[in-house]
Amino acid sequence: MSKELEEGLKLTLDWNKLEKAVEGTKGIIPVAVQHADTKEVILVAYINQIAFEESLKRKMLVLWSSSRQELWIKGLTSGETFELINAYVNCEQNSLLFEVRPNRGGICHTKNAKGEPRNCYYRKINLDTAVLENVDA
């Protein structure tokens, strides 16, 4: 991913993300990931049955990487792993909500100016201009 996409202030939403993810992958649903203590939504990702079963078995956040088309144990390479506290399913059973607790720090692969990992929702959209504002620079 480009530095401009992750750090820039221009809004460039990927309206085809799910279409691209689904094209090569069957059996995925979205999962919202929420910090168990702060209740902040820290990530929205995808999960398949194998990742779901691994999450329950390991009691940790395991997802499906739609970009790499593989099982994704969140934080395995960075050390930013997450304990699974609770799991919820919506009324139509087509999305999940996981409450997690970070074992070390933030969730995103990007870092702020202090070098700390942050949550994935670190840019706010200005409702008047649609320009992004970094709230964790």
N, C-alpha and C positions, 0 to 999 in steps of 0.2 A: 504494500500500500504506500501511497505517496505521502510525503510530509505535508503537502498542501491539503490533502483529504483529511488527514488526522489533526493537523494543527491550524489550518487556514480558517479564515472567517467567512468564506463564501459557502453558501448553502447549496450542496449538490447531492440531493437525496437519491438513493439507488432504488428507483421504483420497480426494478426488475430483479431484485435480490432473491425473493422467494421463487420466482419463475426459474431463475438460473439454478438455485439450490435444488428445486424439485425435479428439474430436467434429468439430472443424473442420479437422483436419490428418491427412493420410494419409502414411505412410512416414516416421515418426520413430522413433528408438531412443534410449535413455538413453546418456549419456556421462559417466563419472566423470573429473574433472579433478584431477590430482595434481601438486604442486610437484615438479619434477624433482630439486631438490637436497635438500629436506627429506623428501620422500615423503609429506607431509601431503596428505590429500584436501581440496581447497579449494573444490570446487563439484561438484554433480551437475546436469546440464542435459540438454537434448534436442538431437538433431542429425538433419538429413535429408540426402539424397544431395547436394544442392547445397552445403550448409554443409560437408559432409565433403570434397567436391572442392575447395572454396575453401580449407579449412584446409590441405590437402595442397599446393595450388598456392602459397599465400601463406606457408606455414610459420608460421602463426599461428592462434590460437584463434578459430574462426568457428562459431557455433552457430545453432540455430533457436529463436527466442523463441516459446514456446507461448502466452504471454499476449498478445503483440502480433501473432502469426501472421506473422512476417517474419524474414528473415535477420538475424543479430545478430553483428556483428563486435565481439567482447568488448573493451570499453575504447575504442571509437572516439570516444565523446563525452567520457569522463572522462580519457582518456589512459592508463588502466591496461590496456595491451595485453599480450599474452602470446605468446612465441615457442613454436611447437610443436616439441618435442624428439623425442618418440617417440609412436607410436600403436599400440595393441594391440586385438585383437578377442577376445571370449570364445569358448568352445568351440561354442556354438550360433549364433554370429555374429548375436546380437541385442542386443549392447551393446558399447560401446567404452570404453577407458581411454586418455586423453591425458596424457602427461607434458609439462608446460609450464614455462617460466621467465618470471617477470614481467619486463617491460622497465622497470618503474618501482617498483611497490609492491604493494599487496594486490589482491584480486580483487572484493570486494563493493562494492556501491554505498553501503552504510552505512559510517559512520566511527566510530572509537572516540573517547574523550574528548579525545585529542590531535589529532583531526582527520585521523588516518591511516586509509586504507582497510584493511579487515581481510579475513580469509578468511570465507567464508559460514558456517562452522561455529564461531561465536563464543559459542554458548550450550550449556552442558552440561545434560542432564536428570538431576536428582537421582533416583537409582534407588529411593529409599525414598518420596519425596513426589511425584514427577513434576513438581516445580517447576523452572523453568529458572534456571540460574546463568550470568551473563555472565562469560566468562573473558577477554574483551578489552574491558573497559569504557572 
